[in-house]
Amino acid sequence: MYLTIEETAQYLSVSVTYVEELILQGKIRVIHDSEGVVLIYKDQFKSHFQQLEKYKKLVEELSKEPIPEDRDIKDED
């Protein structure tokens, strides 16, 4: 499925300007239809969302981990 720049921005929850910047930087691949409309293949973001889910799980696990007890080390000169 292909998306326009505006649909892609909404799909990724970012601004249209940011999507345009990513296109210019070559970080998002695009094609042009016969009328010159920029189309973006939706499945190229699949790995992005997979990595985002992994990161969310990691943050959740780290937030549940108890804080270690203070070792109270004294510096003696």
C-alpha positions as a Python dict, from the first residue, in 0.01 Angstrom:
ca = {
    (1, 'M'): (0, 0, 0),
    (2, 'Y'): (126, 346, -87),
    (3, 'L'): (75, 665, 112),
    (4, 'T'): (103, 1034, 30),
    (5, 'I'): (337, 1255, 231),
    (6, 'E'): (47, 1380, 444),
    (7, 'E'): (-79, 1026, 513),
    (8, 'T'): (274, 916, 600),
    (9, 'A'): (314, 1203, 847),
    (10, 'Q'): (-12, 1103, 1013),
    (11, 'Y'): (87, 733, 1012),
    (12, 'L'): (422, 809, 1178),
    (13, 'S'): (278, 1081, 1408),
    (14, 'V'): (521, 1343, 1281),
    (15, 'S'): (490, 1667, 1085),
    (16, 'V'): (472, 1686, 706),
    (17, 'T'): (788, 1900, 707),
    (18, 'Y'): (978, 1628, 894),
    (19, 'V'): (870, 1363, 642),
    (20, 'E'): (983, 1590, 358),
    (21, 'E'): (1322, 1635, 528),
    (22, 'L'): (1360, 1256, 562),
    (23, 'I'): (1280, 1216, 194),
    (24, 'L'): (1543, 1475, 97),
    (25, 'Q'): (1799, 1301, 321),
    (26, 'G'): (1722, 970, 150),
    (27, 'K'): (1595, 805, 468),
    (28, 'I'): (1251, 744, 320),
    (29, 'R'): (1223, 590, -27),
    (30, 'V'): (960, 733, -259),
    (31, 'I'): (821, 686, -607),
    (32, 'H'): (635, 927, -832),
    (33, 'D'): (317, 834, -1014),
    (34, 'S'): (236, 948, -1368),
    (35, 'E'): (93, 1276, -1236),
    (36, 'G'): (406, 1353, -1032),
    (37, 'V'): (250, 1276, -694),
    (38, 'V'): (500, 1146, -439),
    (39, 'L'): (404, 804, -305),
    (40, 'I'): (567, 625, -12),
    (41, 'Y'): (556, 248, 38),
    (42, 'K'): (399, 184, 378),
    (43, 'D'): (579, -146, 456),
    (44, 'Q'): (921, 22, 467),
    (45, 'F'): (827, 139, 818),
    (46, 'K'): (753, -211, 948),
    (47, 'S'): (1100, -253, 1101),
    (48, 'H'): (1076, 97, 1252),
    (49, 'F'): (765, 0, 1446),
    (50, 'Q'): (917, -335, 1548),
    (51, 'Q'): (1220, -156, 1691),
    (52, 'L'): (992, 94, 1865),
    (53, 'E'): (801, -190, 2034),
    (54, 'K'): (1127, -353, 2148),
    (55, 'Y'): (1243, -21, 2292),
    (56, 'K'): (913, 29, 2477),
    (57, 'K'): (941, -320, 2630),
    (58, 'L'): (1300, -253, 2737),
    (59, 'V'): (1207, 76, 2902),
    (60, 'E'): (917, -94, 3079),
    (61, 'E'): (1143, -373, 3208),
    (62, 'L'): (1403, -125, 3330),
    (63, 'S'): (1142, 84, 3509),
    (64, 'K'): (1021, -226, 3699),
    (65, 'E'): (1373, -321, 3808),
    (66, 'P'): (1439, -224, 4170),
    (67, 'I'): (1699, 40, 4247),
    (68, 'P'): (2007, -120, 4410),
    (69, 'E'): (2078, -38, 4770),
    (70, 'D'): (2333, 239, 4834),
    (71, 'R'): (2671, 89, 4931),
    (72, 'D'): (2773, 395, 5139),
    (73, 'I'): (3139, 403, 5038),
    (74, 'K'): (3350, 653, 5232),
    (75, 'D'): (3647, 822, 5076),
    (76, 'E'): (3939, 823, 5318),
    (77, 'D'): (4239, 1038, 5252),
}
